[in-house]
Amino acid sequence: MRIGFSTSVIQRGKTGIAQYIFALLRAFDQVAGDREFVLYTLEEDRAHFAGLSERFRIEPVAEQFRPAIKNIRWHQSVLPRLAREHRLDLLHVPSYRRLIWSAPCPRVATIHDLAPFRVAGKYDLARMFYGRVVVKHLARRQDAIIAVSRNTARDLETFFGLSGERVRVVLNGLDHARFYPRRAEETRAARARFGLDKPFVLYVARLEHPGKNHVRLIEAFEEFKRDTGSDWQLALGGSDWHGAEAIHRRIAQSPCAKDIRALGFVADEHLPALYSAASLFVYPSLYEGFGMPPVEAMACACPVISSDRGSLGEVVGEAARIVDPEKSGTIADALAEFYRNATEREKWVQRGLKRAAELSWKNAARETLEVYAQTLGQTTAARVGLPVDAGAPG
């Protein structure tokens, strides 16, 4: 089987979807048998895929197609032609932002969330229209859709009317070779690298306002500092995104500004040690289709405070202290509780380690390959007029 895979939504490796793509491809390299992959990759992103085996062939996409509108046009007009020329058996587009209308082979899409329906003002008007209206029609054209959580699958049914065999839930995994508790010398180096000279609370998410809820977290941190007199710091790891200026402005206005660090994008090689160095990890997002950072922190033995919005309750289960993300006081109370009670922190560390152990990218890769096989079997059967079950592989 020759599978085409679009990678142009990785935003130079600095997004959650990028981490999904990198991890899934690495896992494919271990479990994909004799399957071949053709990766359609923007020229300046090729280095991100350098470590993959010969089963992955990179087809470069000119940098002129990096801007969003040009990239959408490339997916609709050029990619279908390439799929025919490269004799693809199946094409996987791992983001709703680039779903294609038609192709000469079966199409599989990954939809991580339907946030435009759940978070007011998450994007500008054009992106909200695309996510709410255009994607709805494109999604209905796909042969199969992978939802990364049961919550996303429910949203696909609610907002797009899609359910049944066309929607398959494949939970994201966790790279246990990367995310594990790091040694003291590594955590000391992480503190020094990011200028964190006191115990700190960590939040890793792109600086996006209002969706990632940084402003309420800053308010909660201020309340926590007033109530406890703590010298703890707040570290915000993530690239600037839509609305980041509101977050930077709020930091500058904060009476605790000297204890709030905007770290910028945290490179993959530094992230596990930073999780391990943190006293707490907090994730007050207003909506997530999955939410990888909380379970990554858990795997690094960092206790987690989390929202349960979107899929987060499903993902963190009973392994995180749940707070209402729209009430800064509840976040502040949880911070104070963990600050005052080391025994409580350790309880959540152990719960988190157990939960993180349940997630595996190898399992996610195997289940994704099953989706490919089932989709190819079903579409082949339909084209020759067989009942779907008869054409599906056993």
C-alpha positions in Angstrom: 0.0 0.0 0.0 1.3 3.4 -1.0 -0.1 6.2 1.3 0.2 9.9 0.6 0.4 12.1 3.7 0.2 15.9 3.7 2.5 17.6 6.2 2.1 21.3 5.3 0.2 22.2 8.4 3.1 21.8 10.9 3.8 25.5 11.0 7.5 25.0 11.1 7.1 22.3 13.8 5.6 24.7 16.4 2.0 23.4 16.8 0.2 20.5 18.4 -0.7 19.1 15.0 3.0 19.1 14.1 3.7 17.0 17.2 0.8 14.6 16.2 2.3 14.2 12.7 5.9 13.7 13.9 4.9 11.1 16.5 2.6 9.2 14.2 5.1 9.0 11.4 7.8 7.8 13.8 5.5 5.1 15.1 4.6 4.1 11.5 8.3 3.5 10.9 8.1 0.8 13.6 4.8 -0.9 12.8 3.9 -0.2 9.1 5.2 -3.5 7.6 5.7 -3.1 3.9 3.6 0.0 3.5 5.2 3.0 1.7 4.5 6.7 2.4 4.8 9.8 0.2 5.2 12.9 2.4 4.1 16.2 0.7 6.3 18.6 2.6 7.1 22.3 2.3 10.8 22.8 1.2 11.9 24.5 4.4 10.2 21.9 6.6 12.1 18.9 5.1 14.6 18.8 8.0 11.9 17.9 10.4 11.5 14.5 8.7 15.2 13.8 8.2 15.3 10.9 10.7 12.7 8.8 9.0 13.5 5.5 7.1 13.5 4.9 3.4 9.8 3.8 3.5 9.1 7.6 3.6 9.7 9.5 0.3 9.6 13.2 0.6 8.0 15.2 -2.2 8.9 18.8 -1.8 6.3 21.5 -2.0 7.5 25.0 -3.1 7.6 27.6 -0.4 5.4 29.8 -2.4 2.5 27.6 -1.2 3.2 28.1 2.5 0.7 31.0 3.1 -2.7 29.6 4.1 -4.8 30.6 1.1 -2.2 29.4 -1.4 -1.7 26.2 0.6 -5.5 25.5 0.5 -5.5 26.1 -3.3 -2.5 23.7 -3.7 -4.4 21.0 -1.8 -7.5 21.4 -3.9 -5.8 21.7 -7.3 -2.2 20.2 -7.2 -2.4 17.4 -4.7 -5.1 15.4 -6.5 -3.0 15.5 -9.6 0.1 14.3 -7.7 -1.9 11.6 -6.1 -2.7 10.2 -9.5 0.9 10.6 -10.8 2.3 8.9 -7.7 -0.2 6.1 -7.9 -1.4 6.5 -4.3 -3.7 3.9 -2.9 -4.9 6.3 -0.2 -4.3 9.9 0.8 -4.3 11.1 4.5 -4.7 14.8 5.3 -4.2 15.2 9.1 -6.0 18.5 9.7 -9.5 19.9 8.8 -7.8 23.0 7.5 -6.6 21.3 4.3 -9.3 18.7 3.5 -9.6 18.2 -0.2 -12.8 18.1 -2.3 -11.8 15.2 -4.6 -9.0 12.8 -5.3 -8.4 9.7 -7.5 -8.0 7.6 -4.4 -9.7 7.2 -1.0 -9.3 10.1 1.4 -8.7 9.8 5.2 -8.7 13.0 7.3 -7.8 13.6 10.9 -10.0 16.1 12.7 -8.5 17.2 16.1 -11.3 19.4 17.2 -14.2 21.7 16.1 -13.1 24.6 18.2 -14.7 27.2 15.9 -18.0 25.9 17.1 -17.1 25.9 20.8 -14.9 29.0 21.5 -16.3 32.4 20.5 -13.6 34.6 18.9 -11.0 31.8 18.7 -10.1 32.9 15.2 -10.7 35.9 12.9 -14.0 36.0 10.9 -12.5 34.4 7.8 -11.1 31.4 9.7 -14.3 31.0 11.7 -16.3 30.9 8.5 -13.9 28.4 6.9 -14.0 26.2 10.0 -17.8 26.4 10.5 -19.1 26.4 6.9 -16.5 25.3 4.3 -15.0 22.4 6.4 -18.5 21.0 7.0 -18.9 20.3 3.3 -15.3 19.1 2.8 -15.6 16.7 5.8 -18.7 15.1 4.2 -16.6 14.3 1.1 -14.0 12.3 3.0 -14.1 8.5 2.9 -13.1 8.2 6.6 -12.4 10.6 9.4 -10.2 9.9 12.4 -11.3 11.7 15.5 -8.6 12.0 18.2 -11.1 11.7 21.0 -14.7 10.6 21.7 -15.5 14.3 22.4 -14.4 15.2 18.8 -16.4 12.4 17.4 -19.5 13.7 19.2 -18.8 17.1 17.8 -18.6 15.7 14.3 -22.0 14.2 14.8 -23.5 17.3 16.4 -22.2 19.9 14.0 -21.5 18.0 10.7 -24.0 15.1 11.0 -21.2 12.6 10.6 -21.2 9.4 12.6 -21.0 5.6 12.2 -18.3 3.8 10.3 -17.0 6.9 8.6 -15.8 8.3 11.9 -13.2 6.3 13.8 -11.8 7.3 17.2 -8.1 6.9 17.5 -6.7 8.4 20.7 -3.4 10.2 20.5 -0.4 8.4 22.0 2.6 9.4 24.1 6.3 9.0 23.2 7.6 7.3 26.4 11.1 7.4 25.0 11.0 11.1 25.3 8.6 11.8 28.2 9.8 10.4 31.5 11.1 11.8 34.8 14.4 13.5 34.2 17.4 13.5 36.5 18.3 16.4 38.8 21.1 17.7 36.6 18.8 17.9 33.7 16.1 19.8 35.6 18.8 22.2 36.9 20.0 22.8 33.4 16.3 23.5 32.3 15.8 26.0 35.1 19.1 27.8 34.1 18.2 27.7 30.4 14.9 29.5 30.9 16.0 31.8 33.8 13.7 30.1 36.4 15.5 30.4 39.7 12.6 29.6 42.0 9.9 26.9 42.1 7.5 27.4 39.2 4.1 26.7 37.8 4.3 25.7 34.1 1.8 26.1 31.3 2.7 24.9 27.8 0.4 26.2 25.0 0.7 28.6 22.2 0.0 32.2 23.4 -3.6 32.3 21.9 -6.2 34.6 23.4 -8.9 33.9 24.5 -8.9 30.2 23.7 -5.9 29.1 25.8 -7.1 31.2 28.8 -3.8 32.8 29.7 -5.3 36.0 31.1 -7.5 34.2 33.7 -4.5 32.1 34.7 -2.5 35.3 35.3 -5.3 36.6 37.4 -5.4 33.3 39.3 -1.6 33.4 39.8 -1.9 36.9 41.3 -4.5 35.8 43.7 -2.4 32.8 44.6 0.6 35.0 45.3 -1.5 37.4 47.5 -3.1 34.6 49.5 0.1 32.5 50.1 3.0 35.0 50.0 4.7 32.4 47.8 7.8 33.1 45.8 6.8 30.7 43.0 7.1 31.8 39.4 4.7 31.3 36.5 6.3 30.0 33.2 4.4 30.3 29.9 5.9 28.1 27.2 4.6 28.7 23.7 4.8 30.7 20.5 2.9 33.9 19.9 -0.4 33.2 18.1 -3.8 34.9 17.5 -4.4 37.4 20.3 -0.9 37.0 21.9 -0.6 40.8 22.3 -3.5 40.7 24.9 -1.5 38.2 26.9 1.8 40.2 26.8 -0.1 43.3 27.7 -1.7 41.6 30.7 1.7 40.3 31.9 3.2 43.8 31.7 0.3 45.2 33.8 0.5 42.5 36.4 1.8 43.3 39.9 3.5 39.9 39.7 5.1 40.7 36.3 8.6 40.0 37.7 7.6 36.4 38.5 5.9 35.7 35.1 8.1 34.4 32.3 7.0 34.1 28.7 9.5 31.5 27.5 8.6 31.5 23.8 8.5 28.2 21.9 10.1 25.4 23.8 12.0 23.1 21.5 11.3 19.3 21.7 14.7 18.5 23.2 14.1 20.8 26.2 10.5 20.1 26.9 10.7 16.9 29.0 13.3 18.4 31.4 11.2 21.5 31.8 8.1 19.4 32.7 10.2 17.5 35.2 11.6 20.7 36.7 8.2 22.3 37.3 6.5 22.1 40.7 3.1 22.1 39.0 1.7 21.9 35.5 -1.5 23.9 34.9 -3.7 23.6 31.8 -6.8 25.9 32.0 -7.7 25.8 28.3 -11.2 26.7 27.3 -11.4 23.9 24.8 -9.2 21.1 23.4 -9.8 18.3 20.9 -7.3 16.2 22.8 -4.7 18.1 24.8 -1.2 16.5 24.8 0.7 18.7 27.3 -1.1 17.5 30.4 -0.3 13.8 29.8 3.3 14.7 28.7 3.7 16.5 32.1 2.2 13.5 33.9 4.7 11.2 32.2 7.5 13.5 33.6 6.2 13.1 37.2 4.7 16.6 37.3 1.4 17.0 39.1 -1.4 18.5 36.9 -4.2 21.0 37.4 -6.5 21.0 34.4 -9.7 22.2 32.8 -12.1 19.5 31.7 -13.4 21.4 28.7 -13.7 19.6 25.3 -11.8 16.3 25.5 -9.7 17.2 28.5 -11.8 15.4 31.1 -11.7 12.3 28.9 -7.9 12.6 28.4 -6.8 13.3 31.9 -9.4 11.2 33.6 -9.0 11.1 37.4 -5.3 11.8 37.1 -5.5 15.6 37.3 -7.1 18.1 39.7 -10.0 19.6 37.7 -10.8 23.3 37.9 -13.4 25.6 36.2 -11.3 27.5 33.7 -13.8 30.4 33.7 -13.4 31.1 37.4 -9.9 32.3 38.2 -10.6 31.8 41.9 -10.9 28.0 41.5 -7.6 27.9 39.7 -6.0 30.0 42.5 -7.4 27.7 45.2 -5.9 24.6 43.4 -2.5 26.3 43.1 -2.6 27.2 46.9 -3.7 23.6 47.8 -0.8 22.1 45.9 1.6 24.7 47.2 0.8 24.0 50.8 0.5 20.2 50.6 3.4 18.2 49.3 1.5 14.9 50.1 -1.3 16.1 47.8 1.2 16.9 45.0 2.7 13.4 45.3 -0.8 11.8 45.1 -1.4 13.5 41.8 2.1 12.6 40.5 1.4 8.9 41.0 -2.1 9.1 39.4 -0.5 11.0 36.4 2.2 8.4 35.9 -0.4 5.7 35.8 -2.6 7.5 33.3 0.4 8.4 31.0 1.4 4.8 30.8 -1.9 3.9 29.2 -1.2 6.0 26.1 1.0 4.8 23.2 1.8 6.1 19.8 2.4 2.6 18.6 -1.2 1.7 19.4 -2.3 4.9 17.7 -0.3 4.0 14.6 -1.6 0.5 14.4 -5.2 1.7 14.7 -4.6 4.3 12.0 -3.3 1.6 9.7 -6.4 -0.4 10.4 -8.5 2.7 9.3 -6.5 2.8 6.1 -7.0 -0.9 5.4 -10.7 -0.7 6.1 -11.3 2.4 4.1 -9.4 1.0 1.1 -11.4 -2.2 1.3 -14.7 -0.5 1.6 -14.1 2.0 -1.2 -12.8 -0.8 -3.5 -15.9 -2.9 -2.8 -18.2 0.1 -3.5 -16.5 0.7 -6.9 -17.0 -2.8 -8.1 -20.5 -3.1 -6.7 -19.8 -5.6 -3.9 -21.4 -5.4 -0.4 -19.0 -3.4 1.8 -18.4 -6.3 4.2 -17.4 -8.6 1.3 -14.8 -6.1 0.1 -13.3 -5.3 3.4 -10.1 -7.1 4.4 -10.5 -9.9 7.1 
